[in-house]
Amino acid sequence: DIQMTQSPSSLSASLGDTVTITCRTSQSINSYLNWYQQHPGKAPRLLIYAASSLQSGVPSRFSGSGSGTDFTLTINNLQAEDFATYYCQESHSTSFGQGTRLDIK
Amino acid sequence: QVQLQESGPGLVKPSETLSLSCTVSGGSLSSYYWSWIRQFPGKGLEWIGNVYETGSTMYNPSLKSRVTISVDTSKKQFSLSLSSVTAADTAVYFCAREPGGDHEYIGGSYRYVGAWFDPWGQGTLVTVSS
């Protein structure tokens, strides 16, 4: 099984800040890594697929990078609607990271 | 655009079978894999399994002995059956489309890899309790 380590588990930031969330896998998954955003009581929403491709309709302040075992989600110029929980998902054997809760400082 | 809607009982007794359906609107089931995913009260997400339009399925090995996923293309629905449930199966159950993948030969069999989940249904809470 592929083990996933997502960090940090929680993060506080201010409007306009830039934040970075990382996801590490226990073995190489090429670029098979996706990122989701989830607001309370809602379904997850796809942000980034295949490590760095921006899903249609997602603002360009979201970006993803990485390959192999180390991946990053970056959010520039934080907006109020960005405060949510973020999950990575590897699509080699299909498992999710533990989530990162992003809240307002 | 494609929308998904889960339906089924919100309360299931221990040892019984959990049964849910997902209805797809605004598009066809053709040429896609369709998945079930659950989210535990502590917020962790777990992929349960998927089904292709042909009825071909793949399951999470940890649940394989208890899971059946089927598809009815005429009704534009796919369904989840999870047997012998316990309190540990209490979760919000989501259905989702799984585009973008490809088949790779891994560990002696072909597997569907490289996909993502989009869109998702709104989710339905299933509680296992007597």
gemmi code that builds the backbone of each chain (N, CA, C; Angstrom):
import gemmi

chains = {
    "A": [
        ("ASP", (0.834, -1.197, 0.000), (0.000, 0.000, 0.000), (0.876, 1.258, 0.000)),
        ("ILE", (0.380, 2.282, -0.659), (1.079, 3.555, -0.669), (0.647, 4.365, 0.547)),
        ("GLN", (1.625, 4.804, 1.339), (1.338, 5.641, 2.490), (1.477, 7.102, 2.085)),
        ("MET", (0.543, 7.918, 2.567), (0.552, 9.326, 2.233), (0.727, 10.159, 3.502)),
        ("THR", (1.578, 11.148, 3.425), (1.789, 12.058, 4.547), (1.527, 13.476, 4.067)),
        ("GLN", (0.465, 14.071, 4.583), (0.100, 15.430, 4.208), (0.422, 16.344, 5.380)),
        ("SER", (1.043, 17.491, 5.079), (1.396, 18.422, 6.142), (1.307, 19.866, 5.666)),
        ("PRO", (1.012, 20.787, 6.616), (0.694, 20.511, 8.012), (-0.747, 20.015, 8.151)),
        ("SER", (-1.127, 19.595, 9.330), (-2.503, 19.168, 9.541), (-3.425, 20.375, 9.714)),
        ("SER", (-2.879, 21.469, 10.164), (-3.639, 22.711, 10.251), (-2.716, 23.891, 10.021)),
        ("LEU", (-3.318, 24.994, 9.624), (-2.546, 26.144, 9.189), (-3.403, 27.386, 9.376)),
        ("SER", (-2.825, 28.430, 9.940), (-3.523, 29.713, 10.081), (-2.841, 30.751, 9.212)),
        ("ALA", (-3.630, 31.518, 8.498), (-3.083, 32.521, 7.604), (-4.044, 33.697, 7.497)),
        ("SER", (-3.550, 34.790, 6.909), (-4.341, 36.007, 6.748), (-4.722, 36.208, 5.298)),
        ("LEU", (-5.756, 37.012, 5.078), (-6.135, 37.369, 3.716), (-4.921, 37.959, 2.994)),
        ("GLY", (-4.715, 37.539, 1.765), (-3.613, 38.027, 0.962), (-2.323, 37.235, 1.100)),
        ("ASP", (-2.262, 36.353, 2.105), (-1.055, 35.537, 2.302), (-0.908, 34.489, 1.195)),
        ("THR", (0.284, 33.910, 1.130), (0.556, 32.738, 0.303), (0.836, 31.560, 1.237)),
        ("VAL", (0.176, 30.433, 0.969), (0.378, 29.243, 1.801), (0.749, 28.056, 0.921)),
        ("THR", (1.437, 27.110, 1.538), (1.877, 25.900, 0.844), (1.526, 24.679, 1.684)),
        ("ILE", (0.938, 23.705, 1.040), (0.605, 22.427, 1.669), (1.366, 21.345, 0.918)),
        ("THR", (1.924, 20.396, 1.653), (2.719, 19.363, 1.000), (2.114, 17.981, 1.211)),
        ("CYS", (2.401, 17.117, 0.283), (1.953, 15.728, 0.327), (3.121, 14.862, -0.115)),
        ("ARG", (3.461, 13.883, 0.693), (4.557, 12.970, 0.379), (4.025, 11.545, 0.350)),
        ("THR", (4.453, 10.780, -0.656), (4.027, 9.381, -0.773), (5.192, 8.446, -0.495)),
        ("SER", (4.866, 7.231, -0.066), (5.900, 6.281, 0.350), (6.611, 5.631, -0.835)),
        ("GLN", (6.042, 5.771, -2.019), (6.714, 5.298, -3.232), (6.324, 6.208, -4.385)),
        ("SER", (7.085, 6.152, -5.448), (6.848, 7.038, -6.574), (5.482, 6.772, -7.221)),
        ("ILE", (4.773, 7.853, -7.489), (3.473, 7.749, -8.158), (3.460, 8.606, -9.428)),
        ("ASN", (4.634, 8.852, -9.988), (4.735, 9.722, -11.173), (4.051, 11.058, -10.883)),
        ("SER", (3.044, 11.396, -11.668), (2.293, 12.631, -11.422), (0.852, 12.327, -11.042)),
        ("TYR", (0.612, 11.146, -10.483), (-0.746, 10.717, -10.161), (-1.205, 11.291, -8.825)),
        ("LEU", (-1.316, 12.620, -8.755), (-1.638, 13.275, -7.501), (-2.637, 14.389, -7.761)),
        ("ASN", (-3.714, 14.387, -6.988), (-4.783, 15.376, -7.151), (-5.015, 16.115, -5.838)),
        ("TRP", (-5.555, 17.315, -5.944), (-5.843, 18.133, -4.756), (-7.314, 18.547, -4.759)),
        ("TYR", (-7.924, 18.529, -3.569), (-9.323, 18.892, -3.401), (-9.463, 19.905, -2.275)),
        ("GLN", (-10.523, 20.700, -2.377), (-10.914, 21.668, -1.345), (-12.277, 21.237, -0.816)),
        ("GLN", (-12.453, 21.306, 0.496), (-13.747, 20.962, 1.072), (-14.159, 21.987, 2.123)),
        ("HIS", (-15.340, 22.553, 1.918), (-15.944, 23.413, 2.929), (-16.865, 22.569, 3.793)),
        ("PRO", (-17.107, 23.011, 5.056), (-17.946, 22.221, 5.977), (-19.308, 21.900, 5.381)),
        ("GLY", (-19.690, 20.636, 5.492), (-20.991, 20.198, 5.008), (-21.108, 20.058, 3.509)),
        ("LYS", (-20.021, 20.240, 2.792), (-20.023, 20.145, 1.330), (-19.164, 18.977, 0.868)),
        ("ALA", (-19.362, 18.609, -0.386), (-18.512, 17.594, -0.991), (-17.157, 18.195, -1.368)),
        ("PRO", (-16.109, 17.396, -1.402), (-14.832, 17.887, -1.918), (-14.969, 18.392, -3.346)),
        ("ARG", (-14.135, 19.390, -3.678), (-14.125, 19.992, -5.007), (-12.729, 19.830, -5.591)),
        ("LEU", (-12.639, 19.320, -6.814), (-11.354, 19.125, -7.461), (-10.718, 20.475, -7.802)),
        ("LEU", (-9.467, 20.660, -7.383), (-8.718, 21.877, -7.710), (-7.638, 21.618, -8.757)),
        ("ILE", (-6.818, 20.620, -8.501), (-5.648, 20.300, -9.309), (-5.659, 18.806, -9.600)),
        ("TYR", (-5.433, 18.418, -10.850), (-5.301, 17.010, -11.204), (-3.965, 16.773, -11.889)),
        ("ALA", (-3.511, 15.546, -11.841), (-2.218, 15.174, -12.430), (-1.104, 16.098, -11.951)),
        ("ALA", (-1.106, 16.377, -10.686), (-0.072, 17.131, -9.964), (-0.059, 18.629, -10.229)),
        ("SER", (-0.313, 19.048, -11.478), (-0.112, 20.465, -11.782), (-1.141, 21.063, -12.732)),
        ("SER", (-2.145, 20.298, -13.142), (-3.153, 20.815, -14.070), (-4.312, 21.429, -13.297)),
        ("LEU", (-4.628, 22.664, -13.634), (-5.688, 23.399, -12.954), (-7.048, 22.991, -13.516)),
        ("GLN", (-7.937, 22.545, -12.660), (-9.278, 22.167, -13.097), (-10.014, 23.402, -13.622)),
        ("SER", (-10.817, 23.206, -14.654), (-11.591, 24.292, -15.232), (-12.438, 24.990, -14.171)),
        ("GLY", (-12.403, 26.318, -14.165), (-13.206, 27.087, -13.229), (-12.516, 27.399, -11.924)),
        ("VAL", (-11.361, 26.811, -11.687), (-10.625, 27.048, -10.443), (-9.727, 28.279, -10.637)),
        ("PRO", (-9.734, 29.210, -9.687), (-8.916, 30.422, -9.844), (-7.427, 30.118, -9.988)),
        ("SER", (-6.751, 30.961, -10.733), (-5.335, 30.738, -11.037), (-4.417, 30.975, -9.839)),
        ("ARG", (-4.949, 31.446, -8.718), (-4.114, 31.594, -7.517), (-3.789, 30.223, -6.906)),
        ("PHE", (-4.475, 29.179, -7.364), (-4.164, 27.816, -6.945), (-3.182, 27.206, -7.954)),
        ("SER", (-2.151, 26.563, -7.438), (-1.209, 25.869, -8.312), (-0.658, 24.642, -7.608)),
        ("GLY", (-0.286, 23.663, -8.427), (0.279, 22.431, -7.899), (1.582, 22.110, -8.595)),
        ("SER", (2.463, 21.430, -7.874), (3.740, 21.035, -8.454), (4.209, 19.728, -7.830)),
        ("GLY", (5.222, 19.138, -8.463), (5.827, 17.936, -7.922), (5.658, 16.743, -8.820)),
        ("SER", (6.438, 15.721, -8.543), (6.332, 14.427, -9.212), (7.113, 13.422, -8.396)),
        ("GLY", (6.864, 12.151, -8.641), (7.569, 11.130, -7.868), (6.928, 10.928, -6.508)),
        ("THR", (7.522, 11.473, -5.466), (7.009, 11.277, -4.114), (6.674, 12.569, -3.373)),
        ("ASP", (7.036, 13.708, -3.925), (6.839, 14.978, -3.206), (6.040, 15.962, -4.034)),
        ("PHE", (4.962, 16.461, -3.427), (4.014, 17.310, -4.142), (3.631, 18.506, -3.276)),
        ("THR", (3.251, 19.592, -3.952), (2.934, 20.825, -3.253), (1.710, 21.479, -3.865)),
        ("LEU", (0.837, 21.990, -2.990), (-0.269, 22.855, -3.395), (0.047, 24.245, -2.841)),
        ("THR", (0.027, 25.225, -3.709), (0.274, 26.606, -3.301), (-0.957, 27.445, -3.588)),
        ("ILE", (-1.323, 28.265, -2.619), (-2.430, 29.203, -2.803), (-1.865, 30.605, -2.592)),
        ("ASN", (-1.923, 31.396, -3.647), (-1.438, 32.782, -3.576), (-2.593, 33.722, -3.253)),
        ("ASN", (-2.275, 34.824, -2.577), (-3.244, 35.896, -2.349), (-4.558, 35.338, -1.791)),
        ("LEU", (-4.469, 34.737, -0.601), (-5.616, 34.074, 0.002), (-6.851, 34.966, 0.038)),
        ("GLN", (-7.961, 34.386, -0.398), (-9.265, 35.042, -0.348), (-10.123, 34.376, 0.732)),
        ("ALA", (-11.175, 35.061, 1.135), (-12.022, 34.563, 2.232), (-12.568, 33.163, 1.933)),
        ("GLU", (-12.909, 32.920, 0.687), (-13.509, 31.630, 0.309), (-12.500, 30.477, 0.289)),
        ("ASP", (-11.210, 30.793, 0.464), (-10.186, 29.750, 0.425), (-10.010, 29.053, 1.772)),
        ("PHE", (-10.600, 29.604, 2.824), (-10.443, 28.988, 4.144), (-11.353, 27.757, 4.207)),
        ("ALA", (-10.709, 26.605, 4.238), (-11.386, 25.320, 4.064), (-10.385, 24.227, 4.432)),
        ("THR", (-10.784, 22.982, 4.191), (-9.878, 21.860, 4.377), (-9.432, 21.341, 3.010)),
        ("TYR", (-8.153, 21.022, 2.896), (-7.570, 20.573, 1.633), (-7.060, 19.144, 1.779)),
        ("TYR", (-7.316, 18.340, 0.747), (-6.886, 16.945, 0.728), (-6.095, 16.652, -0.536)),
        ("CYS", (-5.021, 15.893, -0.390), (-4.370, 15.317, -1.563), (-4.892, 13.893, -1.757)),
        ("GLN", (-4.775, 13.401, -2.962), (-5.245, 12.046, -3.295), (-4.307, 11.456, -4.329)),
        ("GLU", (-3.745, 10.297, -4.040), (-2.915, 9.633, -5.043), (-3.802, 8.694, -5.846)),
        ("SER", (-3.595, 8.681, -7.131), (-4.456, 7.896, -8.002), (-3.715, 6.700, -8.602)),
        ("HIS", (-2.720, 6.196, -7.877), (-2.051, 4.954, -8.261), (-2.797, 3.774, -7.653)),
        ("SER", (-3.027, 3.829, -6.352), (-3.846, 2.815, -5.686), (-5.053, 3.431, -4.998)),
        ("THR", (-5.229, 4.726, -5.162), (-6.383, 5.501, -4.691), (-6.500, 5.580, -3.182)),
        ("SER", (-5.801, 6.549, -2.636), (-5.928, 6.864, -1.212), (-5.773, 8.370, -1.040)),
        ("PHE", (-6.230, 8.847, 0.123), (-6.258, 10.271, 0.399), (-5.303, 10.623, 1.532)),
        ("GLY", (-4.805, 11.851, 1.485), (-4.075, 12.384, 2.620), (-5.025, 12.685, 3.772)),
        ("GLN", (-4.428, 13.025, 4.927), (-5.216, 13.203, 6.143), (-5.934, 14.544, 6.189)),
        ("GLY", (-5.591, 15.457, 5.307), (-6.243, 16.752, 5.241), (-5.459, 17.849, 5.947)),
        ("THR", (-5.610, 19.069, 5.445), (-5.024, 20.265, 6.046), (-6.134, 21.292, 6.233)),
        ("ARG", (-6.367, 21.657, 7.476), (-7.392, 22.654, 7.755), (-6.745, 24.040, 7.728)),
        ("LEU", (-7.238, 24.886, 6.842), (-6.724, 26.246, 6.681), (-7.747, 27.212, 7.270)),
        ("ASP", (-7.334, 27.936, 8.310), (-8.268, 28.898, 8.878), (-7.639, 30.279, 8.995)),
        ("ILE", (-8.502, 31.216, 9.301), (-8.086, 32.621, 9.330), (-7.342, 32.920, 10.625)),
        ("LYS", (-6.192, 33.588, 10.485), (-5.403, 33.970, 11.661), (-6.080, 35.129, 12.373)),
    ],
    "B": [
        ("GLN", (-24.432, 20.604, -16.926), (-23.276, 19.814, -16.554), (-23.730, 18.595, -15.771)),
        ("VAL", (-22.845, 17.634, -15.649), (-23.165, 16.385, -14.969), (-23.365, 16.649, -13.476)),
        ("GLN", (-24.449, 16.070, -12.940), (-24.721, 16.143, -11.504), (-25.009, 14.749, -10.990)),
        ("LEU", (-24.616, 14.506, -9.745), (-24.825, 13.208, -9.118), (-25.611, 13.399, -7.819)),
        ("GLN", (-26.475, 12.442, -7.526), (-27.308, 12.509, -6.324), (-27.396, 11.133, -5.674)),
        ("GLU", (-26.943, 11.059, -4.427), (-27.029, 9.809, -3.678), (-28.422, 9.659, -3.041)),
        ("SER", (-28.858, 8.424, -2.872), (-30.119, 8.160, -2.189), (-30.039, 6.820, -1.467)),
        ("GLY", (-30.792, 6.711, -0.388), (-30.819, 5.474, 0.376), (-31.071, 5.751, 1.843)),
        ("PRO", (-31.243, 4.690, 2.623), (-31.534, 4.846, 4.053), (-30.414, 5.540, 4.806)),
        ("GLY", (-30.786, 6.360, 5.760), (-29.806, 7.056, 6.577), (-29.432, 6.298, 7.841)),
        ("LEU", (-30.164, 5.222, 8.123), (-29.913, 4.439, 9.326), (-29.947, 2.955, 8.965)),
        ("VAL", (-28.897, 2.248, 9.339), (-28.800, 0.813, 9.067), (-28.408, 0.116, 10.369)),
        ("LYS", (-28.998, -1.045, 10.614), (-28.698, -1.785, 11.837), (-27.401, -2.574, 11.688)),
        ("PRO", (-26.673, -2.744, 12.780), (-25.448, -3.560, 12.724), (-25.744, -4.955, 12.182)),
        ("SER", (-24.809, -5.465, 11.404), (-24.837, -6.780, 10.739), (-25.685, -6.794, 9.479)),
        ("GLU", (-26.440, -5.723, 9.214), (-27.264, -5.686, 8.017), (-26.473, -5.117, 6.835)),
        ("THR", (-27.152, -4.953, 5.695), (-26.502, -4.484, 4.477), (-26.895, -3.048, 4.175)),
        ("LEU", (-25.893, -2.222, 3.958), (-26.083, -0.828, 3.556), (-26.251, -0.801, 2.044)),
        ("SER", (-27.309, -0.136, 1.567), (-27.555, -0.043, 0.124), (-27.825, 1.404, -0.261)),
        ("LEU", (-27.041, 1.898, -1.208), (-27.191, 3.258, -1.706), (-27.198, 3.260, -3.220)),
        ("SER", (-27.862, 4.264, -3.781), (-27.852, 4.460, -5.229), (-27.376, 5.864, -5.543)),
        ("CYS", (-26.818, 6.031, -6.720), (-26.372, 7.335, -7.208), (-26.988, 7.540, -8.594)),
        ("THR", (-27.754, 8.601, -8.739), (-28.385, 8.924, -10.012), (-27.610, 10.027, -10.703)),
        ("VAL", (-27.297, 9.792, -11.976), (-26.517, 10.739, -12.781), (-27.456, 11.512, -13.694)),
        ("SER", (-27.359, 12.831, -13.677), (-28.161, 13.657, -14.571), (-27.247, 14.606, -15.342)),
        ("GLY", (-27.734, 15.043, -16.497), (-26.968, 15.989, -17.297), (-25.868, 15.358, -18.131)),
        ("GLY", (-25.837, 14.049, -18.183), (-24.814, 13.376, -18.974), (-25.018, 11.877, -18.955)),
        ("SER", (-24.173, 11.196, -19.688), (-24.287, 9.746, -19.817), (-23.301, 9.034, -18.888)),
        ("LEU", (-23.616, 7.771, -18.579), (-22.672, 6.957, -17.810), (-21.568, 6.398, -18.705)),
        ("SER", (-21.738, 6.524, -19.996), (-20.814, 5.896, -20.944), (-19.408, 6.454, -20.851)),
        ("SER", (-18.446, 5.551, -20.990), (-17.030, 5.902, -21.133), (-16.381, 6.458, -19.875)),
        ("TYR", (-17.011, 6.263, -18.742), (-16.416, 6.708, -17.483), (-16.479, 5.603, -16.435)),
        ("TYR", (-15.550, 5.682, -15.475), (-15.660, 4.940, -14.242), (-16.441, 5.809, -13.251)),
        ("TRP", (-17.185, 5.120, -12.366), (-18.010, 5.790, -11.361), (-17.690, 5.181, -10.008)),
        ("SER", (-17.431, 6.063, -9.037), (-16.884, 5.610, -7.759), (-17.771, 5.920, -6.569)),
        ("TRP", (-17.547, 5.149, -5.511), (-18.079, 5.446, -4.188), (-16.905, 5.755, -3.261)),
        ("ILE", (-17.079, 6.803, -2.480), (-16.071, 7.267, -1.519), (-16.814, 7.583, -0.230)),
        ("ARG", (-16.190, 7.313, 0.910), (-16.837, 7.671, 2.158), (-15.938, 8.543, 3.015)),
        ("GLN", (-16.557, 9.332, 3.883), (-15.831, 10.228, 4.774), (-16.315, 9.975, 6.197)),
        ("PHE", (-15.378, 9.574, 7.038), (-15.684, 9.240, 8.413), (-15.922, 10.493, 9.246)),
        ("PRO", (-16.560, 10.345, 10.393), (-16.820, 11.516, 11.243), (-15.565, 12.303, 11.596)),
        ("GLY", (-14.437, 11.645, 11.676), (-13.174, 12.334, 11.944), (-12.586, 13.009, 10.721)),
        ("LYS", (-13.295, 12.926, 9.603), (-13.010, 13.604, 8.336), (-12.112, 12.856, 7.362)),
        ("GLY", (-11.579, 11.685, 7.731), (-10.767, 10.944, 6.777), (-11.599, 10.428, 5.622)),
        ("LEU", (-11.001, 10.396, 4.430), (-11.667, 9.936, 3.214), (-11.144, 8.564, 2.815)),
        ("GLU", (-12.057, 7.696, 2.369), (-11.689, 6.348, 1.931), (-12.421, 6.007, 0.639)),
        ("TRP", (-11.649, 5.605, -0.382), (-12.244, 5.133, -1.627), (-12.773, 3.715, -1.413)),
        ("ILE", (-14.005, 3.475, -1.832), (-14.635, 2.171, -1.632), (-14.466, 1.290, -2.872)),
        ("GLY", (-14.722, 1.856, -4.036), (-14.601, 1.078, -5.260), (-15.250, 1.805, -6.414)),
        ("ASN", (-15.135, 1.218, -7.610), (-15.750, 1.840, -8.775), (-16.336, 0.815, -9.718)),
        ("VAL", (-17.088, 1.327, -10.688), (-17.715, 0.486, -11.703), (-17.644, 1.198, -13.044)),
        ("TYR", (-17.436, 0.426, -14.113), (-17.458, 0.966, -15.463), (-18.820, 0.687, -16.066)),
        ("GLU", (-19.132, 1.326, -17.169), (-20.433, 1.170, -17.814), (-20.728, -0.285, -18.168)),
        ("THR", (-19.690, -1.063, -18.376), (-19.852, -2.476, -18.733), (-20.193, -3.344, -17.535)),
        ("GLY", (-20.068, -2.772, -16.335), (-20.275, -3.538, -15.112), (-18.991, -4.018, -14.474)),
        ("SER", (-17.867, -3.784, -15.142), (-16.567, -4.141, -14.579), (-16.306, -3.317, -13.323)),
        ("THR", (-15.787, -3.955, -12.285), (-15.600, -3.284, -10.999), (-14.181, -3.419, -10.470)),
        ("MET", (-13.802, -2.474, -9.610), (-12.578, -2.546, -8.817), (-12.924, -2.086, -7.414)),
        ("TYR", (-12.389, -2.796, -6.428), (-12.725, -2.491, -5.044), (-11.471, -2.228, -4.212)),
        ("ASN", (-11.645, -1.440, -3.166), (-10.593, -1.270, -2.162), (-10.357, -2.641, -1.508)),
        ("PRO", (-9.122, -3.114, -1.514), (-8.863, -4.455, -0.938), (-9.351, -4.602, 0.498)),
        ("SER", (-9.350, -3.515, 1.252), (-9.754, -3.606, 2.660), (-11.252, -3.833, 2.821)),
        ("LEU", (-12.031, -3.583, 1.774), (-13.485, -3.722, 1.839), (-14.015, -4.779, 0.872)),
        ("LYS", (-13.132, -5.347, 0.076), (-13.539, -6.179, -1.056), (-14.496, -7.302, -0.679)),
        ("SER", (-14.308, -7.906, 0.500), (-15.139, -9.049, 0.883), (-16.574, -8.648, 1.208)),
        ("ARG", (-16.819, -7.344, 1.415), (-18.158, -6.905, 1.832), (-18.852, -6.003, 0.807)),
        ("VAL", (-18.171, -5.633, -0.266), (-18.684, -4.615, -1.191), (-19.137, -5.207, -2.525)),
        ("THR", (-20.250, -4.678, -3.010), (-20.685, -4.925, -4.376), (-21.134, -3.593, -4.961)),
        ("ILE", (-20.582, -3.249, -6.127), (-21.001, -2.049, -6.852), (-21.523, -2.499, -8.209)),
        ("SER", (-22.685, -1.966, -8.579), (-23.302, -2.353, -9.848), (-23.778, -1.103, -10.577)),
        ("VAL", (-24.087, -1.270, -11.866), (-24.520, -0.142, -12.692), (-25.771, -0.529, -13.466)),
        ("ASP", (-26.672, 0.432, -13.616), (-27.868, 0.269, -14.453), (-27.886, 1.462, -15.402)),
        ("THR", (-27.374, 1.258, -16.604), (-27.244, 2.376, -17.538), (-28.607, 2.887, -18.009)),
        ("SER", (-29.612, 2.013, -18.043), (-30.951, 2.451, -18.496), (-31.564, 3.444, -17.514)),
        ("LYS", (-31.237, 3.280, -16.238), (-31.744, 4.199, -15.216), (-30.758, 5.316, -14.916)),
        ("LYS", (-29.567, 5.260, -15.531), (-28.490, 6.212, -15.268), (-28.148, 6.218, -13.777)),
        ("GLN", (-28.035, 5.016, -13.235), (-27.725, 4.847, -11.823), (-26.607, 3.844, -11.628)),
        ("PHE", (-25.854, 4.024, -10.540), (-24.980, 2.966, -10.056), (-25.190, 2.851, -8.552)),
        ("SER", (-24.902, 1.659, -8.025), (-25.321, 1.349, -6.667), (-24.196, 0.737, -5.858)),
        ("LEU", (-24.316, 0.909, -4.538), (-23.355, 0.365, -3.580), (-24.087, -0.543, -2.611)),
        ("SER", (-23.506, -1.696, -2.362), (-24.000, -2.583, -1.331), (-22.832, -2.951, -0.427)),
        ("LEU", (-22.983, -2.720, 0.871), (-21.931, -3.022, 1.845), (-22.546, -3.902, 2.929)),
        ("SER", (-22.090, -5.126, 3.020), (-22.711, -6.097, 3.926), (-22.060, -6.106, 5.308)),
        ("SER", (-22.746, -6.707, 6.234), (-22.237, -6.936, 7.601), (-21.674, -5.661, 8.214)),
        ("VAL", (-22.465, -4.615, 8.185), (-21.974, -3.312, 8.653), (-21.851, -3.285, 10.175)),
        ("THR", (-20.926, -2.443, 10.631), (-20.745, -2.158, 12.051), (-20.724, -0.643, 12.234)),
        ("ALA", (-20.598, -0.214, 13.471), (-20.555, 1.226, 13.752), (-19.401, 1.901, 13.013)),
        ("ALA", (-18.348, 1.157, 12.737), (-17.186, 1.707, 12.024), (-17.507, 2.093, 10.585)),
        ("ASP", (-18.655, 1.655, 10.082), (-19.070, 2.012, 8.714), (-19.910, 3.288, 8.701)),
        ("THR", (-20.155, 3.875, 9.858), (-20.857, 5.147, 9.906), (-20.013, 6.222, 9.226)),
        ("ALA", (-20.596, 6.889, 8.238), (-19.842, 7.851, 7.436), (-20.794, 8.600, 6.516)),
        ("VAL", (-20.288, 9.644, 5.905), (-20.972, 10.268, 4.780), (-20.481, 9.558, 3.521)),
        ("TYR", (-21.403, 9.075, 2.724), (-21.075, 8.341, 1.511), (-21.292, 9.250, 0.300)),
        ("PHE", (-20.238, 9.372, -0.519), (-20.283, 10.181, -1.723), (-20.184, 9.273, -2.958)),
        ("CYS", (-20.871, 9.677, -4.024), (-20.593, 9.077, -5.324), (-19.892, 10.140, -6.174)),
        ("ALA", (-19.100, 9.696, -7.133), (-18.312, 10.616, -7.945), (-17.967, 9.978, -9.279)),
        ("ARG", (-17.787, 10.826, -10.282), (-17.267, 10.366, -11.557), (-15.738, 10.335, -11.479)),
        ("GLU", (-15.137, 9.405, -12.201), (-13.691, 9.210, -12.097), (-13.057, 9.259, -13.496)),
        ("PRO", (-12.882, 10.454, -14.039), (-12.307, 10.587, -15.375), (-10.785, 10.597, -15.349)),
        ("GLY", (-10.195, 10.555, -16.529), (-8.787, 10.901, -16.707), (-7.797, 9.783, -16.569)),
        ("GLY", (-8.220, 8.591, -16.186), (-7.259, 7.535, -15.927), (-6.877, 6.734, -17.156)),
        ("ASP", (-5.986, 5.791, -16.924), (-5.551, 4.880, -17.974), (-5.302, 3.519, -17.331)),
        ("HIS", (-5.169, 2.514, -18.149), (-4.941, 1.176, -17.619), (-3.466, 0.838, -17.694)),
        ("GLU", (-2.910, 0.436, -16.562), (-1.514, 0.016, -16.494), (-1.442, -1.399, -15.925)),
        ("TYR", (-0.421, -2.127, -16.402), (-0.238, -3.501, -15.931), (0.633, -3.443, -14.691)),
        ("ILE", (0.023, -3.693, -13.544), (0.727, -3.585, -12.265), (0.461, -4.834, -11.446)),
        ("GLY", (1.525, -5.456, -10.969), (1.367, -6.585, -10.057), (0.545, -7.721, -10.622)),
        ("GLY", (0.662, -7.958, -11.928), (-0.015, -9.111, -12.520), (-1.414, -8.852, -13.041)),
        ("SER", (-1.866, -7.612, -12.971), (-3.188, -7.313, -13.509), (-3.232, -5.874, -13.996)),
        ("TYR", (-4.234, -5.585, -14.816), (-4.420, -4.226, -15.289), (-5.199, -3.430, -14.245)),
        ("ARG", (-4.712, -2.240, -13.980), (-5.386, -1.373, -13.012), (-5.640, -0.021, -13.649)),
        ("TYR", (-6.716, 0.626, -13.209), (-7.095, 1.950, -13.689), (-6.406, 2.967, -12.805)),
        ("VAL", (-5.446, 3.697, -13.338), (-4.648, 4.622, -12.535), (-4.661, 6.005, -13.161)),
        ("GLY", (-4.269, 6.978, -12.369), (-4.100, 8.322, -12.887), (-5.367, 9.128, -12.998)),
        ("ALA", (-6.461, 8.638, -12.411), (-7.738, 9.341, -12.523), (-7.944, 10.326, -11.372)),
        ("TRP", (-9.021, 11.021, -11.423), (-9.411, 11.941, -10.339), (-10.915, 11.873, -10.163)),
        ("PHE", (-11.434, 12.529, -9.139), (-12.859, 12.486, -8.838), (-13.484, 13.844, -9.120)),
        ("ASP", (-14.367, 13.870, -10.097), (-15.064, 15.099, -10.459), (-16.139, 14.818, -11.490)),
        ("PRO", (-17.396, 15.244, -11.209), (-17.864, 15.893, -9.990), (-18.209, 14.876, -8.901)),
        ("TRP", (-18.627, 15.393, -7.760), (-19.077, 14.585, -6.625), (-20.566, 14.841, -6.385)),
        ("GLY", (-21.245, 13.851, -5.811), (-22.568, 14.094, -5.283), (-22.451, 14.874, -3.981)),
        ("GLN", (-23.570, 15.289, -3.436), (-23.555, 16.092, -2.208), (-23.244, 15.260, -0.984)),
        ("GLY", (-23.396, 13.937, -1.085), (-23.118, 13.054, 0.037), (-24.364, 12.746, 0.848)),
        ("THR", (-24.380, 11.557, 1.437), (-25.483, 11.162, 2.297), (-24.921, 10.489, 3.547)),
        ("LEU", (-25.392, 10.917, 4.705), (-24.923, 10.354, 5.965), (-25.615, 9.029, 6.241)),
        ("VAL", (-24.836, 8.010, 6.480), (-25.367, 6.717, 6.886), (-24.840, 6.398, 8.274)),
        ("THR", (-25.754, 6.182, 9.182), (-25.407, 5.845, 10.557), (-25.737, 4.380, 10.804)),
        ("VAL", (-24.792, 3.652, 11.368), (-25.027, 2.251, 11.718), (-25.287, 2.191, 13.212)),
        ("SER", (-26.508, 1.838, 13.555), (-26.906, 1.803, 14.962), (-28.165, 0.964, 15.121)),
        ("SER", (-28.289, 0.320, 16.251), (-29.488, -0.466, 16.524), (-30.584, 0.415, 17.128)),
    ],
}
model = gemmi.Model(1)
for chain_id, residues in chains.items():
    chain = gemmi.Chain(chain_id)
    for i, (resn, *xyz) in enumerate(residues, 1):
        res = gemmi.Residue()
        res.name, res.seqid = resn, gemmi.SeqId(i, " ")
        for name, pos in zip(("N", "CA", "C"), xyz):
            atom = gemmi.Atom()
            atom.name, atom.element = name, gemmi.Element(name[0])
            atom.pos, atom.b_iso = gemmi.Position(*pos), 0.0
            res.add_atom(atom)
        chain.add_residue(res)
    model.add_chain(chain)
structure = gemmi.Structure()
structure.add_model(model)
structure.setup_entities()
